[in-house]
Amino acid sequence: MAETQPPTPPGPSWTRAGELPTIRLPSLPDKPSRVRLFGSGSFFRLWLAQVVSSLGDWLGLVAVISIAARVGGSSDAAIGVVMSARIIPGFFLASVGGVLVDRWDRKRVMVVCDVGRGLVFASLPFIKTVWGLFLVSLLLEILTLMWSPAKEASVPNLVATEQLTTANSLSLVAAYGTFPVGSALFAGLAKVADEIGRHTSFEFLHVSQETLAVYFDVLTFFLSALLISRISFPRQEREERGRISLSRAFTEIKEGWHLIGTNPVVRAVMVGLATGLMGGGMVVPLGPSFSKQVLHGGAAGFGLLLTALGIGVAAGVIGLSAVQKRLPREQIFPMAILAAGGCMFAGACMSRLAPAMAFVFGMGVCAGAGYVVGFTILQENVEDELRGRIFAALYTLVRLCLIVSLTLAPLLSGLLNGLSNRYFNRQITVGGFSVGLPGGRLTLWLGSIIIIVAGLLASRAMRVHLRERAAPARS
């Protein structure tokens, strides 16, 4: 009988006696494209959760404003009262929220906050008073103030350091790119509500555009909580601090602010982002009058300016993500702030819409790059146990500066307009050219100078940091 050869088993191939077997390893597949872009599958899921949650935030904001206008009888005061609830917690509770985020499990914080926001939104159809809406908005903002620092503090634990800039760029897209989607979705829900209202079998539901928006909003927050609950966060070793008390909370808040005061890098980013936003925020209340009186573009011109700004921010974020590995972040950040101030100053000098749009676009590019680089620098230079407090402090400063900017800009514009009219007849002549000096232009110039000063302060702090870092290497 002819001998049969034994079948070749999987794994090592057969060889002659005395030779080592050859191991045939299976070829490893390339990383999925989403992992290459997002840095890790965990951050991809967190980003999806942020997209869904941000969509819920924007849709909910539009719905709350609509409900406030209806309940308050189209009164601007009613809308103002409700919107103030989105501001007040940031001044008094953001720092405490940062302490809690640094103490508690951040994954659990985000899940609980998303579920809480969904339940709070579910109560909106039953609210019939302005003060009820105020309370709902207050609770929503408190939960958001916990969710956001927990998310920002978790990002460095999910992606490699070299991926932080890209991760923050994607987070910026998720946070603000969903605004037009939320607004369009709210508008589209009106047609859905009309279709449902035509069926008599659904009359008992009393379906309206606002009600559908609320129900959709609830689903977005629950979906975000589900996505986050399925993420594996690396376990962080933290100091055992015992039960929290009022005195201990103040001590831990002081630890965060002490780091801001003593660390030049952290201080530079805080000053650059917060003070820069104070100057840039003046564009919002002054833009319509500037477009009408100086650029002669009217309301449509203001819309084009905002579009140019938004496209510029997107271009800055995308461009920075493409070249971020070759750029020194500590030098790029103050340069971006300075360039944003310069573009704003030049844009305010223009008297025609097209060149003004070009400079506003440049301002957006620099602002988007500065925002992303600033967040990346904070995540790289702040220890995990302090990160929640630092981002909570940043959000507090940003809110304060924006409120100051939005409040003071119209007042300053009126004051400067009166002074210009009194002393210069609202124009000066330079080299044979007449330059108009309306209050809006003067205020925008002042805002751009504030941004430039912020950039100079940030640059000085960064130079101190770079010298301190280079000193041990020389010694």
HELIX and SHEET records of a PDB file:
HELIX    1   1 SER A   33  PHE A   38  1                                   6    
HELIX    2   2 GLY A   41  VAL A   71  1                                  31    
HELIX    3   3 ASP A   76  SER A   84  1                                   9    
HELIX    4   4 ILE A   88  PHE A   92  1                                   5    
HELIX    5   5 ALA A   94  ARG A  103  1                                  10    
HELIX    6   6 ARG A  106  ALA A  122  1                                  17    
HELIX    7   7 LEU A  124  PHE A  126  5                                   3    
HELIX    8   8 VAL A  130  SER A  154  1                                  25    
HELIX    9   9 VAL A  155  ASN A  157  5                                   3    
HELIX   10  10 THR A  161  GLN A  163  5                                   3    
HELIX   11  11 LEU A  164  TYR A  176  1                                  13    
HELIX   12  12 PHE A  179  GLY A  197  1                                  19    
HELIX   13  13 THR A  200  LEU A  205  5                                   6    
HELIX   14  14 GLN A  209  SER A  229  1                                  21    
HELIX   15  15 LEU A  246  THR A  262  1                                  17    
HELIX   16  16 PRO A  264  GLY A  280  1                                  17    
HELIX   17  17 VAL A  283  GLN A  293  1                                  11    
HELIX   18  18 GLY A  298  VAL A  323  1                                  26    
HELIX   19  19 GLN A  324  ARG A  326  5                                   3    
HELIX   20  20 ARG A  329  CYS A  349  1                                  21    
HELIX   21  21 LEU A  353  ASN A  381  1                                  29    
HELIX   22  22 ASP A  384  TYR A  423  1                                  40    
HELIX   23  23 GLY A  439  ARG A  474  1                                  36    
SHEET    1   A 2 PRO A  12  SER A  13  0                                        
SHEET    2   A 2 THR A  22  ILE A  23 -1                                        
SHEET    1   B 2 GLN A 427  VAL A 430  0                                        
SHEET    2   B 2 PHE A 433  GLY A 436 -1                                        
END                                                                             
